[in-house]
Amino acid sequence: MSEVILEIGTEEIPAQYIENALKNLQQLAQKYLKEARINYKEIKVYATPRRLILFISHIHEKQEDIFQKIKGPAYSIAYNKDLQPQKPALKFAQSQGINVENLIIEDTKRGKYVFASKSKIGQPSIDILSQMFPKIIRSIQFPKSMRWEDKNLRFIRPIRWVLALYDGKIIRFNLEGLNSGNVTYGHRLLAPQKIKISFTKEYLKELEKNYVIIDPKIRENVIKTEIKQIIKLIGGQEIINEKLLKETVYLVEYPYAVLGKYDPKYLELPLEVLTIVMEKHQKYFPVFEKKHKLLPLFIVVINNSKEYADKIIKGNENVLRARLEDAKFFYQEDQKIPLEKRVTKLKSVIFHENLGNLFDKTKRLKLLGKYIADCLQVEPQVKKDLLRSAYLCKADLVTEMVKEFPELQGIMGKEYAIFSNEKREIAEAISEHYLPRFFGDILPKTKNGIILGIADKVDNIVGCFTRGLAPTGSQDPYGLRRQALGIIKIVLEKNLEISLKDVICKSLCFYKKNVFFKLEKEKNEITSQILYFFQQRIKNIFLEEGIYYDIIDAVLTVDNKGDLFDIKRRIEVINELYNQPIFKKILNSSNRVLNLSKNDKEIEVDKSLLKEKAEYNLYYNYENIVPRVKEYIFNKEYKRVFDLLEDLCEPVEEFFEKVLVMTKEANIRRNRIAIIKKISILFNQIADLSKIVSIKEKGE
């Protein structure tokens, strides 16, 4: 068994793209090796900013041999009575590339058939890999790729070398004029010379000697350990930004953590300003005294040895000082103008082409926020504060601080609102209405933050859909999927009983009045598209929670209001009943009445035409149950609805046993179908039970 290494050497790859590229590299290797019939023990992938690495361990020396038996025509047409091959046999042999004399005849369940027996000897793995590796390299997917020099190859960054080894042999191929070889390079600064690798087993040791740690997990452990040691030494609290840690791992090949400092006067800036400047812009780790209090210190992970640490840290301190000085200047200048006086400046900032400016958006948020507040029946004072928050919530976008650091939108709005003597409730809503900002982020806590957040996200989604800017495939430049998920999570976690459809319709009306544009599609069509967009997100959420897809589909099919909390209740009730006898009983009865009446429209039942005791009994039970079903559905007591429906199952079964529905008498036939239709509609009030896959089909 042999070892294989493929190293794609590049210029520095953006850190945020590397992890996905590694997953893609591994998947591609698995796929192509399987297709090539090459067996191996394990595939591992590693990366640094300058290289993507594929390890294949215990790879077999050659492909698996293939032995095939291919079925051809029936013996009866392939040969005549004298056992002479006929045209079908000759053509089949020719198509399989064998002589007709080599065809074999075997008995099958359907009689005698002609077969061709073929074998294919596997080729050496090294020869297959020389064709496979260029395909793998070309197939790695990146969000953005580039061409360089005169090459047609697209990759995230220019490829400068390719190392490809099969034990001690070079796997030879040419990639756009670049020949594969046995040469790699060490650390760009500490060991930039060429390194010749004679055997795969030398690779790891040689790179370690030349200041390259190829395993991201090892680099992460080194970084985390050194940061913790520094924090412990200075008596700080161990708070490490895990997202920044993951990113830093792919910024360095040879990490070393160094402590830097900055002037304590900058601690007067808001905590979020300091952390965003350090973490987002400089990739530094702030040092905390306690959870919400910083020390005037930071940790930077350098891509170098500790010999050069002093010079490097001084340079980083100078850079941070300049950034913080800018932030301090912006903060002081912004405070000279009250937040309220900035609102009119939003008229000069375009929200989106054909969707008006940010001042227009502010007016829409006030209207939509008021509508949602009325739906949720919030207190008058809360609504008054909400309208004030809606008026001010975008004003910080024209401040110098947010222009320089866009990540601070909402955060600085809160700070400047408090500085402008606005109520804290108003300031909190300004900050919270952007939440959740990313997957896994916290949700707004205050009523006004919740309402304003929903209004803002709905306004964004509706505006984009009216302009034909709905997400397509993996493309979502306006983050609409994230915002839709944010709305869903807020509504479900806060148990808000509100119709998304009504909110969307209101938003459309406010756009039409406020921006004065002509809708490219009918209002109902746009509303349906947006509701379907939300339903796809809802479905994914419940699937992740382990709910069967058919339960979700059944509930969503009857949803026409987008009441997310009500959808959740229905799904939970059906999920609870799913494997119980009551539900199977209801499902069977529902399917029987549906199958017979699905092509008919509901019509009134003429009681005078009820002839049989079983049909009279069925209709009597139906009339008795209907008012109570409506009452329970109105009160969202869905478990009690199913209890009532169970009572209807026995009369349904009796009806089908004793009554001939498709009688020759047309008026009686129509009347009986009308009964069945009404009962079918009743059974499917909570969910479309025809969408439920039977337990038998699920194999449970």
C-alpha positions, 0 to 999 in steps of 0.5 A: 500500500502506498501514500499519495500527496497533492499540494496546490501551492498558491498566493495567499487565499482569503481565510474565509474561503479555505474551509469550504475549499477543503471540504470540496477537495475531499468530496472531489477526491472521494468521488473521482477515486470511486469512479476510477475504482481505486481503493484506499484507506483514508483521505485527509485534507489540510491547508495553510494560507498558501497551500491546499493539501490532499493526503491519500493513505494506503492507496492500492497500486491499481484499479479494481479489475472489472468482470461484467456479464451483460444481458443481450437479446432473448435466445429465441430471436438470437439463434435459429433452429439450427443454432446459427446466430442471427442479426440480433446476436451478431449486433449485440456481440459487435456492440460489446466488442467480442466475437459472436462465438464467445456469447453465452446462453443462460436460463433466467426467470423470463426464459433463455437469454444471450449474455456477453462476459467481459473483463477489464484489467485495472490500470496502475493508480499512478497513471489514473491519478495523473489524469485525475488530479488536474480535474480535481484542481479545476473542479474546486469551487470558490465564491470568487475565482480569477484568471492570471497571466495568459491562463484560462484556468480559474482559481481563487488565487494564482497557482505557483507550484504543484507537488504530486507524489506517489511514494517516491514517484512524481505523479506527472501532469501539466496544468496550464503550462505548470508541471507537477513535481516534487518541490514545495516551499517553506514559510514565505519569510522564515524559509522561502527556499525550494524544498525537494521531497523525495518520499511522501514520508519526508513531506511533513517533517520537511515542512515543519523544519521550514516553519510550516504547520500544515494541520489547521487543528494543530495551529488552532491548538497552538494559538488558543494555548498561547492566548490563554497563557497570555491572558492568565499571565496578566490576570484577564478573563478568558474570553476568546472570539471563536469565530476570529480564532477560526479565521486566524488559523487560516491567516498563518502558517507558523503562529505565535501570539504576542501581547500589545497595548494601547492608550487607556484613554481609548477605553472611553469609546463604547465597548462595541467600537473597540472590539469591532476595530480590533476583531473585524478590522485588525484581527486582534483579540481584545483582552477583557478584565471582565465580561463587559470591561476591556483592558488596554491590551490586545493579542495579535497572532503573528505569522513569524517567529518570536525573534521578530515579535517586538518589532512586529508588535510595535507596528501593530500598536501604531496601526491600532492607535491610528484606527482608534484615534479615527474612531475617537474623532468620529465619536466626538464629532457625531455627538455634536449633532443630535440623532433626531437632526440627522433623520432628514439627511436620509433623503440623500441616501438611496435605499435601493434603485426604484425603492426610494431613499432611507427617509422613505423607508423610515416613513414606511417603518413607522406605518408598518410598525404601528400596524404590527403593534396594533395586531399584537395589541401592545400598550399605548406607551409602548406604541408611542416609543415604537414610532419614535424608534422607527423614526430614529432607527436609520439615522446613525447610517449618516454618522461618520462612525457608521460610514467608517465602520458599517458593522456598527449600524444600530449599535451607534444608533443606540449610543447616540440616542442615549447621548441625545437624551432619548428614552432607553427603551427607544435606544434599545429598539434602535440597536435590536431591530437589526437582530439577528445579524447572523446565524446563531445570533441573539434575538431582540428582547424588547417589544419594540425591538421585536416589532421594529425588527420584523417591520424592517426585515419585511420591508426589505424582503417585500421591496426586493421581491417587487423589483424581481430581486428574489434570491436565486440558487446560491445567490442572495446578495441582499441577505433575504434568506437570513432576514426571513429566518430571523423573522421566523425565529423571532415569531416562533420564540416570542410566540407572536400570533400574527399573519405574515400575509397581512403584514406583507400586504400592508408593506406592499400598500405602503410601498405603493403609496410611499414610493409611487412605483408600478408593481411589475407583478400583481399584488396577489402574485407577489404576496404568494411568492413571498409566502412561499419563500417563507414556507421554504425557510419554515420547512427547513427549520422543522426538518432540522428539528426532526419533524417528518417532511410530510407533516410539515407539507400537510400543514403548510398546504392549508396555510394561507395566512402565514401565521407562523406560531399557528403553523408550529402548533398544528405541526406539534399536535400532528407530530404528537399524534402521528404514531398513535391509533387515533391518527391512523384511524382518522387518516384512513377515513379521510383518505376514503372520503377524499378519494371519492369526492376530490373531483367534486365541488361542495354543494348543499345536502338535501336532508329529504334525500337521506334514505339509508340509516347509515347516511342519515347517521353520518350526516347527523354526526357531521352536523353535530361536530361542525360547530365544535370543530370551528370553535376549537380551531378558532381557539387553536385547540387542535388536539380536541379537533382530532378527538372529534374527528375520531368520533366521525370515523366509525359513521364514515366506515359504516356509511361505506359498508352499507350505502351505495354512493354511486347509485343510478338515481342522480339526485341521491348520488349527488347528495351522497357525494355532497355529504362525503365532500363536506366531511372531507373538507372537515377532516382537512381543516388543520392539515391536508391529510392526503400529504401524510405518507402512510406508516406502511409506506414509511416502513415503520 
